[in-house]
């Protein structure tokens, strides 16, 4: 049995416009993620690439300091941010789970608004499950980013004491520490992107066209932030 056969009952409940909107959503979001994360040239030109260069510089400077308490403190602060967002996504998952199976009143209130497309109860539940799946994905991203920040702190603590004989070893260890810290940041960034995706998915409750517009709007925001923002130019030393 193919995936299409499994999705056939759900597709039967959706209008052609719903199918187009949902397909555009997945193609846009997954396509952007694959293009930016898997393409080395785009990755190096992005905000993530610029900040990773600064992170490597940070770790190299760290390896040349005797007192690394400040570095551990900074990394701990970043890790607490990931823990906060992981808790936030867990609360959001619980709230959505409470609506699944008992969202008839919310559906009735929403569909009283003008220009809101009618959807069946099953399709309404599927929309809720889509948003829940996005937040579950975000939770795992933030939780793993939190763990990786601990590993990066351990890497900092394990940095050899700098001497004239082990400068090369310290630089290699600093690069590995920067790589672990960068992985933590990448997973945290994936979790934050999921919030953007969830906001776009919320528009599906109103109308498929609104869903398409919201998806395009979120995609433009992500592209501008990652490649054309002033913060990227400042971090990359272009301003």
C-alpha positions, 0 to 999 in steps of 0.5 A: 500500500502506497502513501497515496492510498493511505492519504486517499480518504483525507484527500477526498475530504479536501477541495482542490484548493485545499490540496494545492494550498497544502502542497504549496506549504510543504514544497515551500517549507521543505524545499527552503530547508533543504536548499539552505541546509544542504547547499554549501554556497547558500549556507555560507552566505546566510546568517547561520554561516556568518554567525558560525564564523563568529562562533569559531572565532569565539572558541579560538579566543576561548582556547587562549584564555586561562579563565573560561568562566565567561564562556561557560556562562554565555553558553549556559544562557543560550542553553536556557533559551532553548529550555524555555522554548522547549517548555513553550512548545510542550504547553502548546502541544497540550493546548492543541491536544485538548482541542482535538476531538472537542473543538466543535464550538471553536470551529462554529465560532470561527466559521461565523466570521466572513470569508471563512471556508467551511470544512468538515469535522475530520478536516478540522481535526487534521488541521489541528494535528498538522499544527500539533505535529509542527510543535512536536517537531519543534519540541524535539529540536529545542530539546536536542539543542539544549542537550547539545549546549551541554555538550558544547560546555563540556567541550569548553571545559575539556579545552587543553591549557594553551602552551607553545607546544600544543597551539595546533591541538588547541585550535583543533579542539576549538574548531570541534567545540565551535562545531558542537555549539553550531549544531546546537544553534542549528537545531534551535533555529529549526525549532524557531522556524517551526513557529513560523510554519505554525503561524502559516498553518493557522491560516488554513483554518480561515481559507486555503487562499489565506493559507497560500498567502501566509505561507508565501509571507513566511517564506519571504520573511525567512529569506530576508532574515537569512540572506538580506537582513542588516543583522547578517551584514553586520555579523559578516562585516559587510557594514 
